[in-house]
Amino acid sequence: MTGTRAVLGVTALLAACGGAKPAPTQPASLRVVAEPATATVQVDERFVGAARVLDARPAQLTAGKHRVTVEAPGYFPHDLEVTLAPGVTSVEVKLRAVPR
């Protein structure tokens, strides 16, 4: 009988905890300030916008590691890995011009 009570007690405890929901987390945002401002930004190989737009309105992303590529015609592309925490993370990139 003791074993049955223990199982019922654990079952009741699990049922009581099942309704609890995890606390919502704050979204992560990426703000990019780039030179030239006409540069485009990709995150995890997906286009997210022009740098001048992301400077004013950061991209909403999930927290964690992301691969960011900033590129513009006539400039070498710049790749970096960014770990985003909840809130806004700012990245500044100055692209190098391709020699003529």
C-alpha positions in Angstrom: 0.0 0.0 0.0 2.9 2.4 0.7 4.1 2.0 -2.9 0.7 2.9 -4.3 0.5 6.1 -2.1 4.0 7.1 -3.3 3.0 6.7 -7.0 -0.2 8.7 -6.3 1.7 11.4 -4.5 4.2 11.7 -7.4 1.4 11.7 -9.9 -0.4 14.5 -8.1 2.8 16.5 -7.8 3.5 16.2 -11.5 0.0 17.2 -12.4 0.2 20.3 -10.2 3.5 21.4 -11.8 2.3 20.7 -15.3 0.3 23.9 -15.5 3.3 26.1 -14.8 4.6 27.9 -17.9 8.2 29.1 -18.3 8.7 32.8 -17.9 8.7 34.6 -21.3 12.2 35.7 -22.4 12.9 39.1 -23.9 13.6 38.9 -27.6 17.1 39.5 -29.0 17.8 42.3 -31.5 20.7 43.0 -33.8 21.6 46.6 -34.7 24.2 47.0 -37.4 26.1 50.2 -38.1 28.2 49.8 -41.3 30.4 51.8 -43.5 29.2 52.1 -46.3 25.7 52.5 -45.0 24.5 50.9 -48.3 25.9 47.5 -47.1 23.5 44.6 -46.9 23.3 42.2 -43.9 22.7 38.5 -43.8 22.2 36.5 -40.7 22.6 32.7 -40.9 22.7 33.0 -44.7 19.3 34.8 -44.8 19.0 38.4 -45.9 17.7 40.6 -43.0 18.1 44.1 -44.5 20.3 47.1 -45.4 22.7 48.3 -42.7 21.1 51.8 -42.7 17.7 50.2 -41.9 19.1 47.9 -39.2 20.8 50.9 -37.6 17.4 52.5 -37.1 15.3 49.3 -36.6 17.3 46.4 -35.3 16.4 42.9 -36.6 14.5 40.7 -34.2 16.2 37.3 -33.8 16.5 34.5 -31.4 19.1 34.7 -28.6 22.2 32.7 -29.2 25.0 32.4 -31.8 24.5 33.7 -35.3 26.7 34.1 -38.3 26.5 37.6 -39.7 27.8 38.7 -43.2 28.0 42.4 -44.1 28.7 43.1 -47.8 28.6 45.9 -50.4 29.6 46.1 -54.1 33.3 47.2 -54.4 34.1 46.0 -50.8 35.4 42.8 -49.3 32.6 41.0 -47.3 33.0 40.9 -43.6 31.9 37.7 -41.7 31.5 37.5 -37.9 29.9 35.3 -35.3 27.7 37.1 -32.8 26.2 35.7 -29.6 23.0 37.6 -29.0 21.6 38.0 -25.6 18.1 39.3 -24.8 17.9 43.0 -25.6 19.8 44.9 -28.3 23.3 44.0 -29.5 25.1 46.5 -31.7 27.7 45.7 -34.2 29.9 48.2 -36.0 31.6 47.2 -39.3 33.8 49.2 -41.6 34.2 47.3 -44.9 37.5 47.5 -46.8 37.4 48.6 -50.4 38.6 46.3 -53.0 41.8 47.8 -54.6 41.4 48.9 -58.2 
